[in-house]
Amino acid sequence: MGKNLVAYKKFRYFPITPRLQRLFMSLRTTKHMTWHQSHNTVDGVMVHPSDGEAWKHFNNVHPHFSVESRNVRLGLCTDEFNPFRSFVAPYSCWSVILTVYNLPPGMCMRPEFMFLSMVIPDPSSSGRNIDVCLWPLIDELTQLWSSGALIYYISRKHNFVIRAALMWTVAHVRHRGENIHPQNFILSKNVANVGKQEILVFYEWKNGMGVVT
């Protein structure tokens, strides 16, 4: 007794639901949250993921979700960086960022709309088993897919329940494709079985890389 307990691993988690709520509470952004459905398309020209076959197939498979254009489509990416700008020290951090694909191309890739959801320090710079730290995010995505979250829609001045789907994942797979482990995160073509819960994912993992199906 009397010894100070030291955590085996620490990470920082920033919930995304409040940030999605703010997108609909601002007059500057709420009008763009349905752009993916209202914009004019040109046959054979893809200017946004909503013009692709994967997006259209998703709409056909899940009409209960796609019928509400305000439901949010998300992309998730992870990447490693060294906070000390030195590759000599065996230390790195992993960032987990979510992108809102409802927005038009000129907005969805702006820094203010790329939501940092997690920062995972990795003193050993191994990058292994960071999927364990993703559980808070997975739980929140599960909640947003299954029951949604209450949103105030300022354009019409009323509340409604919004749902969200994780459409794509992009991981740092150059030599660490296990960041989001296929056995723990994505189990089948369209549905990820996380424990006994399900969140929608439109990728399946093949040889450690996400491939559109």
C-alpha positions in Angstrom: 0.0 0.0 0.0 1.0 3.6 -0.3 2.2 3.2 -3.9 0.9 5.6 -6.5 -1.0 3.7 -9.2 0.0 4.6 -12.7 -2.5 4.2 -15.6 -1.4 1.7 -18.2 -2.6 3.9 -21.0 -4.2 7.3 -21.3 -6.0 9.0 -24.1 -8.2 12.1 -24.6 -11.7 11.7 -25.9 -13.9 14.6 -27.3 -17.5 13.7 -27.9 -18.8 14.5 -31.4 -22.6 14.7 -30.7 -22.4 18.3 -29.3 -20.5 19.4 -32.4 -23.0 17.8 -34.8 -25.8 19.6 -32.8 -24.1 22.9 -33.4 -24.0 22.3 -37.1 -27.8 22.4 -37.1 -28.0 25.3 -34.6 -26.0 27.7 -36.8 -27.7 29.5 -39.7 -24.3 29.5 -41.4 -24.0 25.7 -41.6 -27.4 24.2 -41.2 -28.4 25.1 -44.8 -25.5 23.1 -46.1 -26.3 19.9 -44.2 -28.7 18.7 -46.9 -26.4 19.7 -49.8 -25.5 16.1 -50.6 -29.1 15.5 -51.6 -30.1 18.8 -53.2 -27.1 19.6 -55.4 -27.3 19.2 -59.1 -25.4 16.1 -60.5 -23.9 15.5 -63.9 -23.8 12.0 -65.3 -20.3 10.6 -65.3 -18.9 13.4 -63.1 -18.2 12.8 -59.5 -17.6 15.9 -57.4 -18.7 14.5 -54.0 -19.0 11.1 -52.4 -22.8 11.4 -52.8 -22.3 11.1 -56.6 -20.6 7.7 -56.2 -22.1 4.2 -56.5 -21.2 3.3 -52.9 -23.4 6.2 -51.6 -26.3 5.2 -53.8 -26.0 1.6 -52.9 -26.1 2.6 -49.2 -29.3 4.6 -49.8 -30.9 1.5 -51.4 -29.8 -0.8 -48.6 -30.9 1.5 -45.8 -33.9 3.6 -47.0 -35.0 4.2 -43.5 -31.9 6.2 -42.9 -31.5 7.9 -46.3 -35.1 9.1 -46.4 -34.1 11.8 -43.9 -31.5 14.0 -45.7 -30.5 15.7 -42.5 -29.0 12.4 -41.1 -25.3 12.6 -41.0 -22.8 10.7 -43.0 -19.3 10.4 -41.4 -15.8 9.4 -42.4 -13.2 8.4 -39.9 -9.4 8.6 -40.3 -6.4 7.9 -38.1 -2.9 9.0 -38.4 0.3 9.0 -36.4 2.5 12.0 -35.6 5.5 12.7 -33.4 4.7 15.6 -31.0 8.4 16.3 -30.4 9.3 16.6 -34.1 12.0 14.0 -33.6 12.1 10.5 -34.9 14.9 9.6 -32.5 12.6 9.5 -29.4 10.3 6.4 -29.5 7.1 8.5 -28.9 4.1 9.1 -31.0 0.5 10.2 -30.9 -2.5 8.9 -32.8 -5.2 11.3 -33.8 -8.7 10.1 -34.7 -10.7 12.6 -36.9 -14.2 12.5 -38.2 -15.4 14.3 -41.3 -19.0 15.3 -42.1 -19.8 14.3 -45.7 -23.2 16.0 -45.7 -21.3 19.3 -46.5 -20.3 20.4 -50.0 -16.7 19.7 -51.2 -15.6 23.2 -50.4 -16.6 22.8 -46.7 -16.2 19.2 -45.6 -12.4 19.2 -45.8 -11.9 22.5 -44.0 -10.2 22.2 -40.6 -13.2 23.6 -38.7 -15.4 20.8 -40.0 -12.9 18.0 -39.4 -13.7 17.0 -35.8 -10.8 15.7 -33.7 -12.5 13.0 -31.6 -9.5 11.3 -29.9 -5.8 11.8 -29.2 -4.0 8.6 -28.1 -0.5 9.0 -26.8 1.8 6.1 -27.5 5.2 6.4 -25.6 6.5 3.1 -27.1 5.6 4.3 -30.6 4.3 0.8 -31.4 0.8 1.8 -32.7 -0.5 -1.7 -31.7 -3.9 -2.3 -30.0 -5.0 1.3 -30.1 -8.4 -0.1 -31.1 -8.9 -0.7 -27.4 -9.0 3.1 -26.9 -11.6 3.5 -29.6 -14.4 2.0 -27.5 -15.8 5.4 -26.3 -16.1 6.6 -29.9 -17.6 3.3 -31.0 -20.2 3.5 -28.2 -21.1 7.0 -29.3 -21.4 6.1 -33.0 -23.5 3.1 -32.0 -25.8 5.4 -30.1 -26.0 7.8 -33.0 -26.9 5.0 -35.4 -29.4 3.1 -33.3 -31.4 5.8 -31.4 -29.8 9.1 -32.6 -29.6 12.4 -30.7 -32.0 15.3 -30.2 -31.1 18.2 -32.4 -32.5 21.8 -32.6 -33.0 22.6 -36.3 -32.8 26.4 -36.4 -34.0 26.7 -40.0 -37.4 25.5 -39.1 -37.2 26.2 -35.4 -38.1 22.7 -34.1 -36.4 19.7 -32.5 -35.9 16.4 -34.3 -33.8 13.2 -33.8 -30.8 12.9 -36.0 -29.0 9.7 -36.8 -25.4 9.2 -38.0 -23.7 6.5 -40.1 -20.0 5.9 -40.4 -19.5 5.5 -44.1 -15.8 5.2 -44.6 -12.6 4.7 -42.6 -9.1 5.7 -43.6 -6.3 4.3 -41.5 -2.5 4.7 -41.5 -2.0 1.3 -43.2 1.5 1.7 -44.6 2.8 -0.8 -42.0 0.2 -0.7 -39.3 -3.1 -1.7 -40.8 -4.2 -3.0 -37.4 -5.1 0.5 -36.1 -8.7 -0.3 -36.5 -8.6 -4.0 -36.1 -10.9 -5.9 -38.5 -11.9 -8.4 -35.9 -12.8 -5.8 -33.3 -14.3 -3.1 -35.4 -15.6 -4.2 -38.9 -17.0 -7.7 -39.1 -19.1 -7.8 -42.3 -19.8 -5.8 -45.4 -22.2 -3.3 -44.2 -22.6 -3.8 -40.4 -19.9 -3.7 -37.7 -20.7 -5.9 -34.8 -19.3 -4.3 -31.7 -20.0 -6.7 -28.9 -23.7 -7.1 -29.1 -24.3 -3.7 -30.7 -24.2 -2.6 -34.3 -23.0 0.5 -36.1 -23.2 1.1 -39.8 -20.0 0.9 -41.7 -19.7 0.6 -45.5 -16.3 -1.0 -45.7 -15.0 -4.5 -45.2 -11.4 -5.1 -44.4 -9.2 -7.1 -46.8 -5.6 -7.6 -45.9 -5.7 -4.7 -43.4 -7.1 -2.2 -45.8 -10.7 -0.8 -46.3 -12.2 -1.7 -49.7 -15.5 -0.4 -51.0 -17.9 -3.2 -51.6 
